Amino acid sequence: MQVFTREEARSRLGALPGWEIEEGILVKTFKFKDFRAALHFVNRVGEVAEEAGHHPDIDIRYNRVRLALTTHDAGGLTEKDFGLAGEAQKLAE
């Protein structure tokens, strides 16, 4: 899998509202009405991630969920990261 250059990665952010690149990692914090809703989101993201064989770092803080994506074995951001970010975006809507 080909790693995106910094410019390529940044150009893809336009399709992912609220996502940012921090130190080469694609990140977003989602806010939900309560802990139960946050857990439901995490479980749904987990199912999609498992199917894709691509697993995000997930941090849950009551009603907030932070996803952090990078393709470790490729050494940077790839299509896998942006694909999973797009799926997570849909699940949060």
KAZI-V392131 format. One line per field, one symbol per residue. ss: DSSP state (a for helix, b for strand, c for the rest). phi: phi as a letter, one per 20 degrees, with the letter a starting at -180 (. if undefined). burial: 1 if it has 24 or more other ideal C-beta (glycine too) atoms within 12 Angstrom, else 0. A space follows every 10 residues. Layout:
BEGIN
ss: ???
phi: ???
burial: ???
END
This chain:
BEGIN
ss: cccccaaaaa aaaaaccccb bbccbbbbbb bcccaaaaaa aaaaaaaaaa aaccccbbbb bccbbbbbbc bccccbccaa aaaaaaaaaa aac
phi: .eeffgffff fefgecgnec dclmcecbdd dcfafgfffg ggfffgffff fembdeeccd clddcddccb egfenrecgg ffffffffgf fee
burial: 0001000010 0110010010 1001111111 0000000100 1101110110 0101110101 0000111111 1000011101 1111111110 110
END
